[in-house]
Amino acid sequence: MRKTLLAAASLALLSSTVLSGAAFANDTIYPIDRATILQGSPFDFKVEFDGVVKPEEVKITINGEDYKKLLGKDVTFVEKEPGVEASAVVLRGVTIAAPGSYKVEASAGGKTKAVTWEVYGTPAQPKVKNVIFFLGDGMSVAHRTAARIMSKGNTEGKANGKLNMDHMDRMAFIGTSSTDSIAVDSANSMSAYMTGHKTAVNAIGVYADRTKDSFDDPKVEVLGEAVRRTGNKALGIVSTAELQDATPAAVVAHTRRRADKPEIAQMIYDVRPDVVLGGGGAYFIPKSTPGSKRKDDKNFVEMFKADGYQIATTKAELDAASKSNSGKIFGVFHPGNMDTWLDRNQLKKGTVGKFPDQPGLVDMTRTALDALSKNPDGFVLMVEGALIDKMSHPLDWDRAVLDTIEFDQAVGVAREFMKSHPDTLLVVTGDHTHGFSVIGTIDDTKPGTEMREKVGTYADAGFPNYEDANGDGFPDRVDVTKRLAMFSNNFPDYYETFRPKLDGPFTPAVQNADKQYIANEQYKDVPGAVLRLGNIPRDGDSGVHAVDDIVLQATGPGSEEFKGYMEESDVYRVIADALALGAPSKRAAAQ
């Protein structure tokens, strides 16, 4: 649904050169000012000049000394970057061994500018054996509130039960803004969680520089690489989206452009997580196979199989694979994003007819934990509830909320795992919010045909009448006569029906001949439907992310560091500290 977000290539934060007779104001250094860098973690160093310079004119110092003393080797000088009438210097894969504050200075025409990096260390010994990181994509407070009401009910003002997330004992507010905007997308937000470095919208595992090539931007180490570099822990990725989508990609990938999905498939294979479960099969199969979205003949399914992975393409095959002792499973259950809980389990809409045996997030999480826990050195697992976001964009709140319930039940699987594995850090958070609120109820039994008048607020809201007769934690049906009134504060032109979308996922707006999005007239004649004129630009087809803070909750050793207000990049630091990623490792010592 969502159109591709475009962002400026970089922030003009710092001059870092000496130029003959001229000082340039818009030079940039990567990593940027106030960057936090893990001790021993590889990163790319780059200086972008605002014009063409000669190599002998360049002077860069770190803590008052020539940069080579710290970084160890000469930069590569580029007289003119592709498509840019300006020079740059680049140094790939450098590390800083000692924690501390590092001031990078550059002088130009008598003027000096500077950035400061903080390099941080970690304890010599880890606090935990395992880390489980849950990401509810787009999960706002309202998603959780609605999930609790739908799943547990509310009587006389008190919830009849709590979500699994509600039992976690540490909490922080997370700021999610980008280096180029107060707003954020899933790519750069998850990238900050997985690297400790903030970046620009659409970027994953890189600082977004000014060149058009999406693969030459300055890289920073991602969590998947850090796990591989520092020891022998297992690594797992689980998502209900395409595995090449922004959130799962951020565990292993580097690109300025999150849409580089064929290349991200290769990056997943390069890191080889021990468990890979989700959608995105179209990018793992050769172009000769119907439905492929590749432009080459690589068959990643066969490549993973040759590497000893159990292969699964259905829930039945996943169940069979989970009984193996290999600890390595590659499961892809849909060519694109998987179907929602509501469609898979109740309505059989979406693409369920074509792919009727998809596992759910609970199934995949349980299988991943069983497989990864076979590793005596422990593991790191990332689990994404992707469809919370995928359904929030098109304002399909019932589907989004039921997927929030499923996400929470997957968290419950992890909490159960922790009972026998207390040396585990469990983190549950989101990457951004949506402008979504629960304002009361909609009561079909109220007289009249105008649905707006059936919306109850304040005392008139009362309580919804969802039921869970089978005790599975989900309402038996979403189209009850008195249901939650859930609305967005941002939207394109669309018809508000005040009802769950039982015929399939909602498509609120469609493109006209002028390539502007207008209300989808498919919903025009639904009784009581109201045309709402959008409050976002007309080139937007769905709701957009909000800038509100995210709620993070955690439990287990190391979770006490989550408190107050934090940035996503601070979250990575806590994880690195818990795993002692800054300490010398067996693998590093052996190299």
C-alpha positions in Angstrom: 0.0 0.0 0.0 2.6 2.4 1.0 4.4 4.4 -1.6 8.2 4.4 -1.5 9.4 7.2 0.8 12.1 9.5 -0.5 14.7 11.2 1.6 17.6 13.6 1.3 20.8 11.7 0.8 22.6 13.1 3.9 22.7 15.8 6.5 25.2 18.7 6.1 26.7 18.4 9.5 30.4 19.1 9.3 33.3 20.5 7.3 36.4 18.3 7.4 38.9 19.5 4.8 41.4 22.2 3.9 40.8 23.7 0.5 42.9 26.2 -1.5 41.6 29.6 -0.9 38.0 28.6 -0.1 36.0 27.2 2.8 33.1 24.9 2.1 30.2 25.0 4.5 28.4 21.8 3.6 31.0 19.1 3.9 29.9 16.1 5.8 31.6 13.5 8.0 30.4 10.0 8.5 29.8 8.8 11.2 28.0 11.9 12.1 28.1 14.2 15.1 27.1 12.5 18.4 27.5 9.0 16.9 27.8 6.2 19.4 30.2 3.5 18.2 30.7 0.1 19.8 34.3 -0.7 20.7 35.8 -2.9 18.0 32.8 -2.7 15.7 33.7 -2.1 12.0 32.4 1.0 10.3 33.1 3.1 7.2 34.6 6.5 7.5 33.8 9.1 4.9 34.3 12.8 4.3 32.3 14.5 1.6 33.6 17.8 0.3 31.4 20.5 -1.1 33.6 20.9 -4.2 36.5 19.4 -6.1 39.7 19.4 -4.1 43.2 18.1 -4.4 44.4 15.3 -2.1 47.2 17.4 -0.7 44.7 20.0 0.5 42.9 17.5 2.7 43.6 17.6 6.5 41.7 15.5 9.0 42.6 15.1 12.7 41.1 13.0 15.5 41.8 14.3 19.0 44.3 16.7 17.5 46.4 14.1 15.7 46.5 12.9 12.2 43.5 10.5 11.6 45.9 7.7 10.5 47.2 7.2 14.0 43.7 6.1 15.1 42.3 4.6 12.0 45.5 2.9 10.9 45.6 3.5 7.2 45.2 6.0 4.4 41.9 7.0 3.1 40.9 6.5 -0.6 40.7 9.8 -2.3 37.9 10.3 -4.9 38.4 13.4 -7.0 34.8 13.4 -8.3 32.1 11.1 -6.9 29.7 9.6 -9.5 27.2 12.2 -10.5 28.6 14.8 -8.1 31.0 17.6 -8.9 32.8 17.2 -5.6 35.5 15.1 -4.0 35.4 12.7 -1.1 37.7 10.4 1.0 36.6 7.0 2.2 38.1 4.4 4.5 36.2 1.1 4.8 35.9 -1.2 7.7 37.8 0.7 10.4 37.5 0.0 14.1 38.4 1.9 17.3 39.7 -0.3 20.0 39.6 2.0 23.0 36.4 3.5 24.5 36.3 7.3 24.9 35.4 10.6 23.3 36.9 11.3 19.8 36.8 14.7 18.3 37.1 14.8 14.5 38.2 18.2 13.3 38.7 19.8 9.9 39.9 23.2 9.0 39.1 25.2 5.9 40.2 28.7 5.1 40.9 29.5 8.7 37.6 28.0 9.9 37.3 24.8 12.0 34.4 22.5 12.4 34.1 19.3 14.3 32.1 16.3 15.2 32.4 14.1 18.3 32.0 10.4 18.5 31.5 8.4 21.7 33.1 5.0 21.5 31.7 2.7 24.3 32.9 -0.5 25.7 31.0 -3.4 27.3 31.8 -5.8 30.2 34.2 -8.6 29.6 31.5 -11.1 30.4 28.0 -11.2 29.1 25.0 -10.7 31.3 22.8 -13.1 29.2 23.1 -16.2 27.1 20.2 -15.3 24.8 18.5 -12.2 23.5 15.0 -12.2 22.0 14.0 -8.9 20.3 10.3 -8.5 19.4 9.4 -5.7 17.0 5.7 -4.9 16.6 5.9 -2.9 13.3 3.8 0.2 13.7 2.5 -0.9 17.1 1.2 2.1 18.9 -0.3 2.3 22.4 -3.8 2.2 20.9 -3.0 -1.1 19.2 -2.2 -2.6 22.6 -5.3 -1.1 24.2 -7.6 -2.4 21.5 -5.9 -5.8 21.6 -6.4 -6.0 25.4 -10.1 -5.1 25.1 -10.8 -7.5 22.2 -8.8 -10.3 23.8 -9.5 -10.0 27.5 -12.6 -7.8 27.8 -13.3 -5.1 30.3 -15.8 -5.1 33.1 -16.8 -2.1 35.2 -13.7 -0.3 34.2 -11.1 -3.0 34.8 -9.5 -5.2 32.3 -10.5 -8.8 32.7 -6.9 -9.9 31.9 -3.5 -8.6 30.8 -1.5 -9.0 27.7 1.8 -10.8 27.9 3.5 -7.4 27.3 1.7 -6.0 30.3 3.7 -8.4 32.6 7.1 -7.1 31.6 8.8 -5.2 34.3 11.0 -2.6 32.6 9.8 0.2 30.4 11.2 3.2 28.4 9.9 5.7 25.9 11.7 5.5 22.5 12.2 8.4 20.2 12.2 7.4 16.6 13.2 10.4 14.5 15.5 10.1 11.5 18.7 12.0 10.7 16.8 13.8 7.9 13.4 14.1 9.4 11.4 14.0 12.6 9.4 11.3 10.9 10.6 7.7 10.4 10.1 4.6 8.3 10.6 1.0 9.3 14.0 0.9 7.6 16.0 3.5 9.4 14.2 3.0 12.7 15.0 -0.7 12.8 18.5 0.1 11.5 19.1 2.3 14.5 17.9 -0.6 16.8 20.2 -3.0 15.0 23.4 -0.8 14.7 23.3 1.9 17.3 23.5 4.5 14.6 20.7 6.8 13.5 20.3 7.2 9.7 17.9 8.6 7.1 14.5 7.4 5.9 14.8 4.3 3.6 18.4 3.5 4.8 19.5 0.2 6.4 22.9 -0.4 8.0 24.4 2.6 6.3 24.7 6.4 6.6 22.9 7.9 3.7 25.4 9.7 1.6 24.9 11.9 -1.5 25.7 9.4 -4.3 22.9 7.6 -6.2 24.4 4.1 -5.8 22.5 2.6 -2.9 25.3 0.2 -2.1 28.3 2.5 -1.7 27.1 4.4 1.3 29.2 4.3 4.5 28.4 1.0 6.3 28.0 0.4 10.0 28.0 -3.1 11.6 24.5 -4.6 12.0 23.6 -6.9 14.9 23.6 -10.1 12.8 27.2 -9.3 11.8 28.2 -8.5 15.3 26.8 -11.8 16.5 28.8 -13.7 13.9 32.0 -11.6 14.5 32.1 -11.9 18.3 31.3 -15.6 19.0 29.4 -18.7 18.1 25.8 -17.8 19.0 23.0 -18.8 16.8 21.0 -16.2 14.9 17.3 -16.2 14.0 15.0 -14.0 12.0 11.2 -14.4 12.0 8.7 -12.1 10.3 5.2 -12.2 8.8 6.4 -9.9 6.1 8.7 -10.5 3.2 12.0 -11.4 4.8 13.6 -8.8 2.5 11.4 -6.1 4.0 12.8 -3.3 6.1 12.6 -4.8 9.6 14.1 -8.3 9.0 16.6 -6.9 6.5 18.0 -4.5 9.1 19.3 -7.5 11.1 21.8 -8.4 8.3 21.7 -5.9 5.4 23.3 -2.7 4.1 21.6 -0.5 1.6 20.5 3.1 1.1 17.3 1.8 -0.6 15.1 -0.6 1.3 13.5 -1.6 -2.0 16.7 -3.4 -3.1 15.0 -6.7 -2.2 16.8 -9.1 -4.6 20.1 -7.9 -3.2 18.9 -8.1 0.4 18.0 -11.8 -0.3 21.7 -12.3 -1.1 22.7 -10.4 2.1 20.5 -12.7 4.2 22.3 -15.7 2.7 25.7 -14.1 3.2 25.1 -13.9 6.9 23.2 -17.2 7.0 21.0 -16.9 10.1 20.4 -20.3 11.6 16.7 -19.8 11.5 14.9 -17.8 8.7 11.1 -17.9 8.7 8.6 -15.6 6.9 7.5 -14.5 3.5 9.3 -13.1 0.5 9.7 -16.3 -1.5 9.6 -14.5 -4.8 13.1 -13.1 -4.1 14.6 -16.5 -3.2 13.8 -18.4 -6.4 15.4 -18.1 -9.9 13.9 -15.9 -12.6 13.0 -19.0 -14.6 10.5 -20.0 -11.8 7.0 -18.5 -12.2 6.4 -15.8 -9.7 10.1 -15.0 -9.2 11.1 -11.4 -8.7 14.8 -12.0 -9.4 16.7 -11.1 -12.5 19.2 -14.0 -12.2 19.2 -17.7 -11.8 20.1 -17.9 -8.1 18.0 -20.4 -6.2 18.4 -19.6 -2.5 16.1 -22.4 -1.4 18.5 -24.9 -2.9 21.5 -23.0 -1.6 20.2 -23.1 2.0 19.3 -26.8 1.6 22.8 -27.5 0.4 24.1 -25.8 3.6 22.2 -28.2 5.8 19.0 -26.3 6.5 15.7 -28.0 6.9 13.3 -26.5 4.2 9.7 -25.6 4.9 7.1 -23.9 2.7 3.9 -24.8 4.6 2.9 -25.1 8.3 2.9 -28.9 8.0 6.5 -28.8 6.6 7.5 -26.4 9.4 6.1 -28.8 12.0 8.1 -31.6 10.4 11.3 -29.4 10.2 11.0 -28.4 13.9 11.4 -32.1 14.9 14.9 -32.2 13.3 18.0 -31.8 15.4 19.9 -29.7 12.9 19.0 -26.3 14.5 19.0 -24.8 11.0 15.6 -24.1 9.3 14.8 -22.0 6.2 11.1 -21.5 5.9 9.4 -19.3 3.4 5.6 -19.6 3.3 4.4 -16.9 0.9 5.9 -15.2 -2.2 5.1 -11.8 -0.6 3.8 -10.7 2.8 1.9 -13.4 4.7 -1.8 -13.2 5.4 -3.2 -11.7 8.6 -4.5 -13.7 11.5 -8.1 -12.7 10.7 -7.8 -13.9 7.1 -5.9 -17.1 7.9 -8.1 -18.2 10.7 -11.6 -16.8 10.3 -12.4 -15.2 7.0 -10.2 -17.1 4.6 -9.7 -13.9 2.5 -6.7 -12.2 1.1 -4.4 -14.8 -0.5 -5.4 -17.6 1.8 -7.1 -19.5 -1.0 -3.7 -19.7 -2.8 -1.6 -20.4 0.3 -3.9 -22.2 2.8 -1.3 -23.7 5.0 0.6 -20.7 6.3 2.0 -20.9 9.9 1.3 -18.0 12.3 3.7 -15.9 14.2 3.2 -18.1 17.3 4.1 -21.2 15.3 7.2 -19.6 13.8 8.4 -18.2 17.2 8.1 -21.5 19.0 9.9 -23.3 16.2 12.7 -20.7 16.1 13.2 -20.9 19.9 13.3 -24.7 19.8 15.9 -24.7 17.0 18.1 -21.9 18.3 18.2 -23.2 21.8 20.1 -26.2 20.6 23.1 -24.0 20.3 25.1 -24.4 23.6 26.5 -20.8 23.2 23.0 -19.3 23.1 21.3 -17.2 20.4 19.9 -13.9 19.2 16.4 -13.9 17.7 14.5 -11.1 16.1 10.7 -11.6 15.7 8.6 -9.1 13.8 4.8 -8.8 13.9 4.9 -7.1 10.5 1.2 -7.0 9.7 0.2 -4.6 12.5 1.8 -2.0 10.2 0.8 -3.5 6.9 -2.9 -3.3 8.0 -2.6 0.1 9.8 -1.5 1.9 6.6 -4.8 1.1 4.8 -6.8 1.9 8.0 -7.8 -1.8 8.4 -7.9 -1.6 12.2 -9.6 -5.0 13.0 -6.9 -6.9 11.1 -4.1 -4.8 12.7 -5.5 -5.3 16.2 -5.9 -9.1 15.8 -2.3 -9.3 14.6 -1.3 -7.4 17.7 -3.0 -10.1 19.7 -1.1 -12.7 17.8 2.1 -10.8 18.3 1.4 -10.7 22.0 0.8 -14.4 22.1 4.2 -14.9 20.4 5.7 -12.8 23.2 3.9 -15.2 25.6 5.9 -18.1 24.0 9.1 -16.2 24.7 8.0 -15.5 28.3 7.3 -19.2 28.8 10.8 -20.0 27.3 12.3 -17.7 29.9 11.0 -19.8 32.7 13.5 -22.5 31.9 16.0 -20.1 30.4 16.3 -17.2 32.9 19.6 -16.1 31.3 17.6 -14.5 28.5 16.9 -10.8 27.8 13.5 -10.2 26.3 12.8 -6.9 24.6 9.4 -5.9 23.1 9.0 -2.6 21.2 7.9 -1.0 18.0 9.7 0.9 15.3 7.2 3.8 14.9 3.6 4.6 15.7 0.5 5.2 13.6 -2.0 8.0 14.2 -4.6 5.6 15.5 -7.0 5.8 18.5 -9.8 4.0 20.1 -12.5 6.6 21.0 -15.4 4.5 22.1 -17.8 2.0 20.5 -20.0 1.6 17.5 -23.4 0.2 18.3 -25.5 -1.2 15.4 -28.6 -1.5 17.6 -29.0 2.3 17.9 -31.8 3.6 15.7 -31.3 5.3 12.4 -29.2 4.6 9.3 -26.5 7.2 9.8 -23.5 5.3 11.2 -21.9 8.4 12.7 -24.8 8.6 15.1 -24.1 5.0 16.2 -20.7 6.0 17.6 -20.7 6.1 21.3 -18.3 8.3 23.3 -17.8 8.9 27.0 -20.6 7.3 29.0 -22.5 6.5 25.8 -19.6 4.2 24.7 -20.3 1.5 27.3 -18.5 -1.7 26.6 -18.2 -3.8 23.4 -19.7 -7.3 23.1 -16.9 -9.3 21.7 -16.9 -13.0 22.8 -14.2 -15.6 23.1 -16.1 -18.8 23.5 -13.3 -21.1 22.5 -10.8 -19.4 24.8 -8.1 -18.8 22.2 -7.5 -15.2 23.1 -9.2 -13.9 20.0 -12.7 -12.6 19.6 -14.8 -15.3 17.9 -15.9 -12.6 15.4 -15.1 -9.0 14.7 -18.4 -8.0 13.2 -20.3 -7.9 16.6 -23.1 -5.5 17.1 -21.2 -3.3 19.5 -17.5 -3.0 18.6 -14.6 -0.7 19.1 -14.7 2.6 17.4 -11.2 2.9 15.9 -10.1 5.7 13.7 -7.0 7.3 12.2 -6.0 11.0 12.5 -4.4 10.9 9.0 -5.8 9.5 5.8 -6.3 9.9 2.0 -9.7 10.5 0.6 -11.7 7.3 1.6 -15.1 6.0 2.5 -15.5 5.3 6.2 -17.8 2.3 6.6 -17.7 2.1 10.4 -17.5 -1.7 9.9 -14.9 -4.5 9.8 -13.8 -5.3 6.2 -15.1 -8.9 5.8 -14.6 -9.1 2.1 -10.8 -8.8 2.3 -8.1 -6.3 3.4 -9.2 -2.7 3.0 -8.1 -0.6 0.0 -9.1 2.9 1.1 -7.9 4.9 -2.0 -7.2 4.2 -5.7 -5.2 6.1 -8.2 -7.1 8.2 -10.9 -6.0 9.2 -14.4 -4.0 12.1 -12.9 -2.1 9.7 -10.6 -3.7 11.1 -7.6 -5.4 9.0 -5.0 -9.1 9.3 -4.5 -11.6 7.4 -2.4 -12.2 3.8 -3.5 -15.8 3.7 -4.7 -16.0 0.0 -3.9 -17.1 1.1 -0.5 -19.4 4.0 -1.6 -22.6 2.1 -1.3 -22.0 0.4 2.0 -25.0 1.5 4.1 -24.0 4.5 6.2 -20.6 5.0 4.5 -19.2 8.5 4.8 -16.8 10.2 2.4 -13.9 11.6 4.3 -11.6 14.0 2.5 -8.0 13.3 3.2 -5.6 15.4 5.2 -2.4 14.1 3.7 -1.1 15.0 0.2 -3.0 13.5 -2.7 -0.1 11.3 -3.8 -0.6 9.3 -0.6 -2.7 6.1 -0.9 -2.9 5.3 2.8 -2.3 6.5 6.3 1.2 7.4 7.4 3.4 6.9 10.4 3.1 9.2 13.4 6.1 10.8 15.2 4.8 9.8 18.7 7.2 8.0 21.0 7.2 4.2 21.2 6.8 2.2 24.4 9.5 -0.4 24.9 9.2 -3.1 27.6 11.8 -5.6 28.6 12.5 -8.3 31.2 15.5 -10.4 32.1 19.2 -9.7 32.9 20.2 -6.3 31.6 16.7 -5.0 31.2 17.2 -2.6 34.1 19.1 -0.3 31.6 15.8 0.4 29.8 14.3 3.5 31.5 13.1 7.0 30.9 13.5 8.4 27.4 15.9 6.7 25.0 16.7 6.6 21.3 16.6 3.4 19.2 20.4 3.7 19.0 20.5 3.6 22.8 18.6 0.3 22.7 21.4 -1.3 20.6 23.9 -0.2 23.3 21.9 -2.0 26.0 21.8 -5.2 23.9 25.5 -4.9 23.1 26.3 -4.5 26.8 24.1 -7.5 27.7 25.9 -9.7 25.1 29.4 -8.2 25.8 29.8 -7.5 22.1 32.6 -5.0 22.8 34.7 -7.6 24.6 37.4 -9.8 22.8 35.8 -12.9 21.4 36.9 -16.4 20.6 36.2 -15.8 17.0 38.0 -12.5 16.9 41.0 -14.0 18.7 41.2 -16.9 16.2 41.4 -14.6 13.2 
